[in-house]
Amino acid sequence: MSAKPEIEAVIWDFGGVFTSSPFEAFNRLEAEMGLPKDLIRRVNATNPDTNAWALFERNEIDPAGFDALFLKESTALGHPLRGAEVLPKLAGELRPRMVAALKTCKAHFKVGCITNNVVSMHSPGQDEGQQAAGAMGQVMPLFDAIIESSKAGVRKPDPRIYQMMCELLAVEPGACVYLDDLGINCKPAAQLGMTAIKVVDVDQTLADLARATGLTFGAEPVA
């Protein structure tokens, strides 16, 4: 298979795509603390544009503010949980096959990353210490452009953040493939004309990406 000429860029989410989903870690925390499964997901889905998570990812509150507001929001749902308990669970395990797929795409297309993140995640695109080690350090230098919600002041699923990436890469949305583990973030990408792929698992994602780009992705990571 050869790269499809109509595709010019592949744009990626980070957490839940290159790493295991943080929701898995959230569920383990809930089990450890005797909380209902998916409580954290429920808190994050309540008032999604103005809640603690949204404000933190847009850098409108600091970690202490997130801690307090998340506690207030979880308490309102009947199960008090501090935000400080949740933040350490954001990091996931690296998926080598996804990194290999990124490298393959980079050889044929422009590649960008749009990540909803928080300042306490050490700004993966810039922080030297973070780039030196860890999943972000291995992946972030590969991108041609990176947009972080905590720096841009806008977060997915706001359509503006996808348009900003297209401007950075100098491509039209219709020439882009977009990957994200959350359907709510894939929807605006598709509405703009991108080929959106919801990441459920690695095998499914690479099969969908192969169809979208015309490339072949191996079963084992590239050395």
C-alpha positions as CSV (number, residue, x, y, z in Angstrom):
1,M,0.0,0.0,0.0
2,S,1.1,3.6,-0.7
3,A,0.2,6.8,1.1
4,K,-3.0,8.4,-0.1
5,P,-2.2,11.7,-1.9
6,E,-5.3,13.4,-0.6
7,I,-4.0,13.0,3.0
8,E,-1.5,15.6,4.0
9,A,-1.5,15.4,7.8
10,V,-2.2,13.0,10.7
11,I,-3.2,14.7,14.0
12,W,-3.1,12.9,17.2
13,D,-4.4,13.1,20.8
14,F,-1.9,12.0,23.4
15,G,-3.3,10.4,26.5
16,G,-5.4,7.3,25.7
17,V,-3.7,7.1,22.3
18,F,0.0,6.8,22.8
19,T,-0.6,5.7,26.4
20,S,-3.2,3.6,28.1
21,S,-6.3,5.4,29.0
22,P,-6.3,7.4,32.2
23,F,-9.8,6.1,32.8
24,E,-8.3,2.7,33.5
25,A,-6.3,4.3,36.3
26,F,-9.3,6.3,37.5
27,N,-11.3,3.1,37.8
28,R,-8.5,1.5,39.9
29,L,-8.5,4.5,42.2
30,E,-12.2,4.3,42.6
31,A,-12.0,0.6,43.5
32,E,-9.2,1.3,46.0
33,M,-11.2,4.0,47.7
34,G,-14.5,2.2,47.7
35,L,-16.1,4.8,45.3
36,P,-18.6,4.0,42.5
37,K,-17.0,3.0,39.2
38,D,-16.8,5.9,36.8
39,L,-17.4,8.5,39.4
40,I,-14.5,10.6,38.1
41,R,-15.9,10.3,34.6
42,R,-19.3,11.5,35.9
43,V,-17.6,14.5,37.6
44,N,-15.8,15.4,34.5
45,A,-18.9,15.1,32.4
46,T,-21.0,17.4,34.6
47,N,-20.9,21.0,33.3
48,P,-18.0,20.0,31.0
49,D,-17.2,23.5,29.8
50,T,-17.1,25.2,33.2
51,N,-16.2,22.4,35.7
52,A,-12.8,22.0,37.5
53,W,-11.3,19.9,34.8
54,A,-12.2,22.3,32.0
55,L,-10.9,25.3,34.0
56,F,-7.7,23.5,34.8
57,E,-7.0,22.4,31.3
58,R,-7.5,26.0,30.1
59,N,-5.1,27.1,32.9
60,E,-7.8,29.2,34.5
61,I,-7.2,27.7,38.0
62,D,-4.1,26.4,39.7
63,P,-3.6,22.9,41.2
64,A,-4.9,24.1,44.6
65,G,-8.0,25.5,42.9
66,F,-8.6,22.3,41.0
67,D,-8.2,20.2,44.2
68,A,-10.8,22.2,46.0
69,L,-13.3,22.6,43.1
70,F,-13.1,18.9,42.2
71,L,-13.8,18.0,45.8
72,K,-16.9,20.3,45.8
73,E,-18.1,18.8,42.5
74,S,-17.6,15.2,43.6
75,T,-19.3,15.9,47.0
76,A,-22.3,17.2,45.1
77,L,-22.5,13.8,43.5
78,G,-22.5,12.2,46.9
79,H,-18.9,10.9,47.0
80,P,-16.2,13.4,48.2
81,L,-12.9,13.0,46.3
82,R,-10.1,15.5,46.2
83,G,-8.7,16.6,42.9
84,A,-5.2,16.0,44.3
85,E,-6.0,12.3,44.5
86,V,-6.9,12.2,40.8
87,L,-4.1,14.1,39.1
88,P,-1.3,11.5,39.7
89,K,-3.4,9.0,37.8
90,L,-3.2,10.9,34.5
91,A,0.0,9.2,33.3
92,G,-0.4,5.9,31.5
93,E,1.8,3.2,30.0
94,L,3.3,3.8,26.6
95,R,2.0,1.9,23.6
96,P,5.0,1.1,21.5
97,R,3.0,0.1,18.4
98,M,1.3,3.5,18.4
99,V,4.7,5.3,18.6
100,A,5.8,3.1,15.6
101,A,2.7,4.1,13.7
102,L,3.5,7.8,14.4
103,K,7.0,7.3,13.0
104,T,5.6,5.7,9.8
105,C,3.1,8.5,9.3
106,K,5.8,11.1,9.9
107,A,7.7,9.6,6.9
108,H,4.8,10.4,4.6
109,F,2.7,13.2,6.2
110,K,2.9,16.2,8.5
111,V,2.1,15.1,12.1
112,G,0.6,17.2,14.9
113,C,-0.6,16.7,18.5
114,I,-3.6,18.3,20.2
115,T,-3.6,17.6,23.9
116,N,-5.9,18.7,26.7
117,N,-3.4,19.0,29.5
118,V,-2.7,20.9,32.7
119,V,0.3,22.9,33.8
120,S,1.2,20.3,36.4
121,M,1.8,17.8,33.5
122,H,5.0,19.9,32.9
123,S,4.0,21.2,29.4
124,P,5.2,18.1,27.4
125,G,6.2,20.1,24.4
126,Q,8.6,22.4,26.2
127,D,9.7,21.1,29.5
128,E,13.3,19.8,29.1
129,G,13.1,17.5,32.1
130,Q,9.9,15.9,30.8
131,Q,11.4,15.5,27.4
132,A,14.4,13.7,28.8
133,A,12.4,10.8,30.2
134,G,9.0,9.2,30.1
135,A,6.3,8.6,27.5
136,M,6.0,12.3,26.6
137,G,9.7,12.7,26.3
138,Q,9.8,9.8,23.7
139,V,6.9,11.0,21.6
140,M,6.6,14.8,21.7
141,P,9.8,15.5,19.8
142,L,8.4,13.6,16.8
143,F,5.6,16.1,16.1
144,D,5.8,19.0,13.6
145,A,3.4,21.0,15.8
146,I,1.9,20.7,19.3
147,I,-1.1,22.5,20.8
148,E,-1.5,22.2,24.6
149,S,-4.8,23.4,26.0
150,S,-3.1,24.8,29.1
151,K,-1.0,27.1,26.9
152,A,-3.6,27.8,24.2
153,G,-6.4,28.7,26.6
154,V,-8.8,26.5,24.5
155,R,-9.5,22.8,24.8
156,K,-11.1,20.0,22.9
157,P,-13.9,19.7,21.8
158,D,-13.8,23.4,20.9
159,P,-13.5,23.5,17.1
160,R,-11.1,26.4,17.3
161,I,-8.3,24.2,18.5
162,Y,-8.5,21.9,15.5
163,Q,-8.5,24.9,13.2
164,M,-5.5,26.3,15.0
165,M,-3.6,23.0,14.2
166,C,-4.6,23.2,10.6
167,E,-3.1,26.7,10.4
168,L,0.1,25.5,12.1
169,L,0.5,22.6,9.6
170,A,-0.7,24.7,6.7
171,V,-3.3,22.1,5.7
172,E,-7.1,22.0,5.1
173,P,-9.2,20.0,7.5
174,G,-10.3,17.7,4.6
175,A,-6.7,16.6,4.1
176,C,-6.3,15.5,7.8
177,V,-6.8,12.3,9.8
178,Y,-7.5,12.8,13.5
179,L,-7.2,10.3,16.3
180,D,-8.6,10.6,19.8
181,D,-9.9,8.1,22.4
182,L,-12.9,10.3,23.2
183,G,-15.8,10.4,20.7
184,I,-16.8,13.9,22.0
185,N,-13.4,15.1,20.7
186,C,-13.7,13.2,17.4
187,K,-17.1,14.7,16.5
188,P,-15.9,18.3,15.9
189,A,-12.9,17.1,13.9
190,A,-15.3,15.1,11.6
191,Q,-17.6,18.1,11.3
192,L,-14.7,20.2,10.1
193,G,-14.1,17.6,7.4
194,M,-11.3,15.5,9.0
195,T,-11.3,11.7,8.8
196,A,-11.8,11.0,12.5
197,I,-10.7,7.8,14.2
198,K,-11.9,6.9,17.7
199,V,-9.2,5.0,19.5
200,V,-10.7,1.9,21.2
201,D,-7.7,-0.4,21.1
202,V,-4.4,-0.6,19.3
203,D,-5.4,-3.3,16.7
204,Q,-8.6,-1.4,15.7
205,T,-6.8,1.9,15.6
206,L,-4.0,0.7,13.3
207,A,-6.5,-1.0,11.0
208,D,-8.6,2.2,10.7
209,L,-5.5,4.3,10.3
210,A,-4.2,2.0,7.5
211,R,-7.5,2.4,5.6
212,A,-7.5,6.2,6.1
213,T,-3.9,6.8,5.0
214,G,-3.1,3.9,2.7
215,L,0.0,3.0,4.8
216,T,0.8,-0.4,6.3
217,F,1.5,-0.7,10.1
218,G,3.4,-3.7,11.4
219,A,2.4,-5.8,14.4
220,E,5.6,-5.1,16.2
221,P,7.2,-1.7,17.0
222,V,9.8,-0.2,14.8
223,A,13.3,-0.3,16.4
